[in-house]
């Protein structure tokens, strides 16, 4: 069980609404899950964190919510296709909207680059 914060109903609504705006023709349901993350490069142990999970076509997305120093909330995100094709934000965010839009923009940029090949 995670000691990190849960996503509030407002945060879940914000995620779901943003996904509907991004993919209006696809029904996407973000699910609450737990994931294990290494919160810093120096950590040897993984930390269980609450996250939202969804899939779109061949892409899987994870957006995790953690405590930084037990006071400040942080959001981390990544998307992946297969185990060896993982893409994550280079930084943590203290704002859900910035994290989510950054993740979706990174995915859109990757998809555009991939379609050009």
Number of C-alpha atoms within 10 A of each C-alpha: 7 13 12 19 16 19 16 9 9 9 13 16 13 15 20 18 13 16 21 15 10 14 12 11 8 11 10 14 15 19 14 17 15 20 18 14 15 13 18 9 6 7 10 9 11 12 17 18 23 23 25 22 19 18 16 13 7 8 15 15 23 24 25 29 24 27 16 14 8 10 8 9 17 19 21 23 24 21 22 17 14 10 6 7 9 13 16 18 14 9 11 19 18 17 11 19 15 13 22 22 15 17 22 19 13 17 19 13 12 12 12 11 10 9 8 6 5
